[in-house]
């Protein structure tokens, strides 16, 4: 983790900057400081820097503005998603709409989104603004698809991967592409880095789904089986479901009156029996191999080790 | 109204464009089409064109993108404000969060905001993006100030005017300034037009407040006395309140158990007795005179009559 740590250190004062914002009335600024100070791995701004370091080892002012914009945008989506999903907790703390109220969370989120565009405008690069806009549009579409999946019984794995691409992967793709462009990458290589970000995002989400059911609690850092108890239509769940006949599906549905430990034990057994467990793990690993392979084939003048380490960390969830 | 009508006609196909958006999933796009199709006077995009026509009489592609961006941004603020304010109706129809739900209104609003930036990015003018960002930030601050005024008993008229400047006037200022810049105005004149937009906005809001209590129902197009029944802290109300002693204030507060017609009759009488009625009308008219005077003193190569008519219409609420 030395390489990532180095990037996080480089980022630290710029993260402090966006946390400590002046501005009045305070009630619209405090939720922004709050959500940004809850922490998180800062993996997206680190990806911005890692992509930049592929081409240049002397940072510009602009690259930190881009890193800030990406982290702020991510937190904007969290602030609004938490209202939409009725989530009471974020990183173990009250979500903004719980600590304040819905109106404050909507408005502070809107302001945070405007601040993202302020950063991007300061960079002054129209191409990066265009890439950002397309990404942000897809992310909204992905959030709507995700909300709609909750209301339907069966989601195809193609639909799930497409939603995951929109909701999670495009922001990673943008982070790499835009970071590389500011580092001096040509358009073709920057697009390859976008695709690389998509692979990283899909692999990360699949592994996240897998570990939620089959990880070790101590390593994953949260309770195992949460997705199963929520009947969340993850890749793992959908893959299992597609292999079950009507009778087996009904058995699973009937399980949900049983104690939680029983539900988790039975569903994970079914995920194993149907091959969904193995298949999901294999697919996640495929995305990681594809990512590392793509990175090997890009010719860069700078240092690949930053991005390599990030790919490996996200694949193994070691941090 | 011939001049405004002409501008509205020029705008019509471009308004149709933003109403009829393709995109999937439909559930995130339909609320955008819906709110944009509810109508309204389209006064903000008309102001964009009117400012442009001060300098040029041949439209560019960019000026219509700016007009679209301004109308879309206005509707984005309405979509989110209606959730924050718990408003069930907008232009006589269900608001988005009522017709769909809060989550959809939040997300479609976020998408609409991104579309605003797509339009601005297509214009490709960094200065206009900067002006827009500052304006949008102030508008968020104004909405928070407005929400906070509801929770306090006494609002000074300075605070009220400052909130109105942020919440209503800055978007009019931006519409004129940016429209003029795209028409070829120099920076100094564009700033004068921003100030003109601020005067128009303040005058408009004061007149709106005045007519809500003292207008004719048929002309104003809505029930008279609504603000009074809500105890809304308008300029008119605050001005009256500042002239009342403790006893008179208590009498007003006690009125609110009486029938509505009695409340309205007594409060309007008090607004008249304290001079608040006359003072508010006079101040509104001052802003209009100031606006028309400022317009007279700007040297332009084009046609002033479009903007002149808009100032007069907004001052008299004739449309």
Interface residues (C-beta under 8 A of the other chain):
Chain A: X23 X24 X25 X27 X28 X80 X83 X84 X102 X103 X104 X106 X107 X109 X110 X111 X113 X114 X115 X117 X118 X121 X124 X126 X129 X130 X133 X136 X137 X140 X141 X143 X144 X145 X147 X148
Chain B: X23 X24 X25 X27 X28 X80 X83 X84 X102 X103 X104 X106 X107 X109 X110 X111 X113 X114 X115 X117 X118 X121 X124 X126 X129 X130 X133 X136 X137 X140 X141 X143 X144 X145 X147 X148
